[in-house]
């Protein structure tokens, strides 16, 4: 596929994803209590990375959201992943 074919095929799908993210952030801002959440801060950092024109955005965003430590923690505070690295890491 060429660039035009890619845009023709996938633009609407990704437009919808952008609108979902915008609506999510609007809800967070509307009902937020003023406290900062590390997951929202991570999302905002990823959005800034999306604005880059350099290749490799996917890898850089994945690294922004990934725990880079090599030493395992003794025990987890939760049963599930949070999707972003808490600031204590």
N, C-alpha and C positions, 0 to 999 in steps of 0.2 A: 504494500500500500504506500501511496505517497502522502504527503502532509495534508493535502486537501481531502483525500479519502478518509484519513484518520479523523480529521475534524468533523467531516460530514457524518461519520458513523458514531462518534463518541461524545460530541459536544453536549447534546441534550442531557445525557446521563450525568456528565460531570457538572453541568449547570445546576441540576437538581441537588447534587451533593453540596455545592457551594451555598445554595439557598438553605439547606438543612443546617449547615454550620452557622450561617448568619442567624437563623432563627434560634438555634441553641444558645449562641452568645447573647442574643437579645434577652432570652429568658433568664439567663444567669445574671445579666446586668439589671434586669427589672426586679428580680426577686432576691438579689444578692444582699447580704448584710454588711457589705463593705470589707469583709475579710477576703484576703487573697487565698486562692486555692492553687496549689502547685500544678495541678492538672490543667487548669485554665491557663496558667502562665506558660506551661509547656506547649499548649496548643497555640498560644499567641506567638511563641518563638518559632514554631513550625510554620505558621502562616507567613511570618517574615521571610523564612527560608524559601517559601513558595514563590516569592517575588523575585528571587534570583533568576538570572538568565543563564547561569552556568550549569552545565550538565552535572548530574550526580545529586540532584535534589532529593531523590528517594533515599539514598544512602545517608545523606546528612540528616534528614528528618528522622530516619530510623535510629541513628546514633543519638539524636537529641532526646528521644523517648526511651532509650535503653540504658540499663544499669551497666556501667563500664567497669565496675569493681570485679576483681578476679578472686577475691576471698569470699567464700560462702558465709552468710550470716548464721548465727547460732540458732535462732528460731524466728519464724515469721510472725508478725503481729496480726496478720489476717490470713484467711484461707485462699484468697484470690489475688490476682494481679491488679494493680491500679491503672496500668496503661502508661504511666509516666514515672519518672524517678522522683521520690520524695526528697525534699531538700536536705534531710539528714544523711543522705547517702553520698 
